[in-house]
Amino acid sequence: MPLPLFRPVPIPTLVWLRVAMGLLGGGDILGNGIYYHWYLDDFAGYTFRYYGFEWVHPLPEPLLSLYFIVGFLLGLAVALGWRFRITAPLFALFFSYLFLLEKAHYLNHAYLFTWLAWLLALTPAWREFSLDVRRNPGERRTEVPAWTVLLFPTLMGVVYFFGGIAKINADWLLEASPLHAWLQRRADIPLLGPLFALKPTAYVMAWGGMLLDLTAAFLLLHRRLRWVALGFLVFFHATNHLIFQIGIFPYLSMVLTSLFFAPDWPRRAIHRLAGFGIPAEKLGWARTQVRRWVVQWQGRVGRAPESPASQASSLWQGHPRYRPLVTAGLALIIGLHLFLPLRHWLFPSDVNWTEEGHRYSWRMMLRSKQGHGHYLLVDRTTGAEEIVQPRDSLTTKQYRKMTTHPDMILQYAHHLRDLRAAAGQDLAIYPRFRVSLNGGPRHTFLDRAADLSTIHWQWWGAKDWVLPEGETAQD
């Protein structure tokens, strides 16, 4: 009897995931190109890069424009299952490049999608309802190893649960902050706007969001309660989309949520849609393929025999020789995603203030920070002082993000140091930044006596140049 991770399960949900991710990811790449590159031209100047990936730079024109177009086409290729074993890894690579291109654009859903894209490329999602199978019917499969399907809802369950854990704090639950401020900004929405402006609405949504996030994955695992959970989640994500306009995340979340249902639910849905009595020949190849797919699942035709090439390509998925390797890889992936949301406890600071452990931890739409400031540059040779306003050379989004993130303030200080060093200047760079958390008073963010030009970024350990919240800035 095969182990639970390697038992065969129907392939339809994996096909559904492939189609949805290809369309959503390809659209996201093109959308970023249209808005940030062609409209705002945000990649023409300085870009904040992730530590460890400083080598990622915007491509020169016309390669950058071509990247956005090709990335969109790769998404379509993945959705259609065309040359999947080539296009899927390329699609994951292209999306990873978009994610790494600008740290100021960090979004939880982009980080999640990057993981999902690489994991999807490791699955046999092209084995059904794809152009690859149309070209070579002998590679069609109706079943896949269970882990290739279960991994994706598991990751979504982690996102839900830790998103709920992060909401268990005084500002969110006792003050409904900053949710009330965000809702008030949407008070002009027809019908719902006046309701959003009420303080009790913020409390209901704050507590409801926390409880739903904590219980969503568990409710979805219950056969009778999952429909109740689905209804709440549809309302939850629709409301988030209406209020926050957070791109593809609500759609991606619902796609991943649907994977908690029986693996063959898309097959049954398509079977119902295909039963309207319309002649297949009038609807072209797509309808014919759908009907052929349904007939296969109903067992009216036998499964095509595996070719030697197909057998070789699927050995690592289910062959006993490779099962320990696959199991270890899955344990490592899940373990990493359980550790990252908890790592902020290793730092002696408030994660909402210092940002230590905030990224990659599903702390989504949780706090509101506003900051502003500048750098004081002192020539070590002459003692001459100069004030540099970063807002003069950064985009609005870059400046807004940088002023509340110590790592980005440090990065830009090093950028200034290197620019001036190339011109023959030896400068000390001192921060002058003030930050407000969740509508509170402004406080000094960084030690004003810290020379950022000499400080190196630490992955672990307390950063004494980042001050604790509570020191009110002096004008």
HUGIGI-V638953 format. One record per residue. RES is the residue in one small letter. PHI is phi in whole degrees, -180 to 180 (NA if undefined). Layout:
<<RES/PHI> <RES/PHI>>
//
This chain:
<<m/NA> <p/-68> <l/-63> <p/-53> <l/-69> <f/-115> <r/-69> <p/-74> <v/-132> <p/-60> <i/-86> <p/-53> <t/-65> <l/-68> <v/-65> <w/-58> <l/-64> <r/-60> <v/-63> <a/-65> <m/-67> <g/-62> <l/-71> <l/-67> <g/-68> <g/-62> <g/-65> <d/-68> <i/-62> <l/-65> <g/-62> <n/-65> <g/-64> <i/-63> <y/-83> <y/-81> <h/-97> <w/-77> <y/-89> <l/-93> <d/56> <d/-72> <f/-94> <a/-80> <g/-107> <y/-70> <t/-125> <f/-83> <r/-115> <y/-74> <y/-60> <g/96> <f/-127> <e/-63> <w/-77> <v/-82> <h/-127> <p/-62> <l/-71> <p/-72> <e/-73> <p/-91> <l/-64> <l/-67> <s/-64> <l/-64> <y/-58> <f/-64> <i/-70> <v/-66> <g/-61> <f/-64> <l/-65> <l/-65> <g/-61> <l/-64> <a/-63> <v/-64> <a/-60> <l/-83> <g/69> <w/-99> <r/49> <f/-57> <r/-68> <i/-103> <t/-72> <a/-66> <p/-63> <l/-65> <f/-61> <a/-62> <l/-65> <f/-65> <f/-70> <s/-61> <y/-62> <l/-61> <f/-64> <l/-82> <l/-68> <e/-151> <k/-66> <a/-65> <h/-94> <y/-54> <l/-136> <n/-60> <h/-69> <a/-69> <y/-63> <l/-63> <f/-65> <t/-60> <w/-61> <l/-62> <a/-63> <w/-67> <l/-68> <l/-61> <a/-65> <l/-90> <t/-104> <p/-88> <a/-67> <w/-90> <r/-75> <e/-150> <f/51> <s/-144> <l/-68> <d/-62> <v/-73> <r/-63> <r/-72> <n/-135> <p/-58> <g/-66> <e/-95> <r/-70> <r/-135> <t/-102> <e/-135> <v/-140> <p/-59> <a/-59> <w/-64> <t/-67> <v/-98> <l/-70> <l/-61> <f/-74> <p/-65> <t/-62> <l/-64> <m/-67> <g/-63> <v/-63> <v/-61> <y/-60> <f/-64> <f/-73> <g/-63> <g/-72> <i/-58> <a/-64> <k/-81> <i/-82> <n/-150> <a/-63> <d/-60> <w/-75> <l/-90> <l/-91> <e/-112> <a/53> <s/-111> <p/-93> <l/-58> <h/-61> <a/-65> <w/-65> <l/-67> <q/-63> <r/-69> <r/-106> <a/-67> <d/-88> <i/-68> <p/-58> <l/70> <l/-83> <g/-54> <p/-60> <l/-68> <f/-62> <a/-74> <l/-79> <k/-62> <p/-57> <t/-62> <a/-63> <y/-65> <v/-61> <m/-72> <a/-66> <w/-70> <g/-64> <g/-64> <m/-64> <l/-66> <l/-66> <d/-61> <l/-67> <t/-106> <a/-54> <a/-62> <f/-71> <l/-65> <l/-68> <l/-80> <h/-91> <r/-62> <r/-90> <l/-87> <r/-64> <w/-70> <v/-64> <a/-61> <l/-62> <g/-61> <f/-65> <l/-70> <v/-61> <f/-64> <f/-61> <h/-72> <a/-65> <t/-66> <n/-60> <h/-65> <l/-68> <i/-84> <f/-103> <q/50> <i/-102> <g/68> <i/-84> <f/-58> <p/-60> <y/-69> <l/-62> <s/-62> <m/-70> <v/-61> <l/-68> <t/-63> <s/-64> <l/-75> <f/-74> <f/-81> <a/-55> <p/-59> <d/-102> <w/-62> <p/-64> <r/-63> <r/-68> <a/-66> <i/-68> <h/-60> <r/-69> <l/-67> <a/-85> <g/-103> <f/-90> <g/82> <i/-82> <p/-57> <a/-62> <e/-67> <k/-82> <l/-111> <g/81> <w/-63> <a/-60> <r/-67> <t/-61> <q/-64> <v/-61> <r/-64> <r/-63> <w/-62> <v/-62> <v/-61> <q/-59> <w/-64> <q/-77> <g/79> <r/-80> <v/-129> <g/-79> <r/-77> <a/-64> <p/-65> <e/-74> <s/-83> <p/-55> <a/-64> <s/-66> <q/-61> <a/-65> <s/-74> <s/-106> <l/-58> <w/-66> <q/-79> <g/-139> <h/-67> <p/-54> <r/-63> <y/-102> <r/-62> <p/-60> <l/-67> <v/-64> <t/-62> <a/-64> <g/-63> <l/-64> <a/-63> <l/-65> <i/-64> <i/-66> <g/-60> <l/-62> <h/-76> <l/-85> <f/-78> <l/-57> <p/-70> <l/-103> <r/-69> <h/-65> <w/-71> <l/-81> <f/-107> <p/-82> <s/-157> <d/-83> <v/-60> <n/-67> <w/-94> <t/-88> <e/72> <e/-71> <g/91> <h/-81> <r/-69> <y/65> <s/-124> <w/62> <r/-89> <m/-97> <m/48> <l/-109> <r/-147> <s/-119> <k/-128> <q/-125> <g/-140> <h/-158> <g/163> <h/-154> <y/-113> <l/-104> <l/-101> <v/-123> <d/-71> <r/-70> <t/-86> <t/-102> <g/80> <a/-67> <e/-110> <e/-148> <i/-102> <v/-115> <q/-95> <p/-64> <r/-64> <d/-73> <s/-124> <l/-111> <t/-73> <t/-58> <k/-69> <q/-61> <y/-64> <r/-63> <k/-72> <m/-62> <t/-67> <t/-115> <h/-125> <p/-57> <d/-64> <m/-77> <i/-62> <l/-66> <q/-60> <y/-70> <a/-62> <h/-67> <h/-62> <l/-63> <r/-58> <d/-70> <l/-63> <r/-73> <a/-64> <a/-66> <a/-94> <g/93> <q/-99> <d/-114> <l/-116> <a/-96> <i/-125> <y/-115> <p/-85> <r/-135> <f/-126> <r/-128> <v/-137> <s/-117> <l/-110> <n/53> <g/79> <g/-79> <p/-69> <r/-76> <h/-130> <t/-63> <f/-91> <l/-122> <d/-61> <r/-67> <a/-95> <a/-80> <d/-86> <l/-65> <s/-67> <t/-107> <i/-94> <h/-105> <w/-68> <q/-107> <w/-73> <w/-131> <g/93> <a/-67> <k/-108> <d/-69> <w/-85> <v/-99> <l/-79> <p/-68> <e/-65> <g/136> <e/-93> <t/-68> <a/-71> <q/-99> <d/-73>>
//
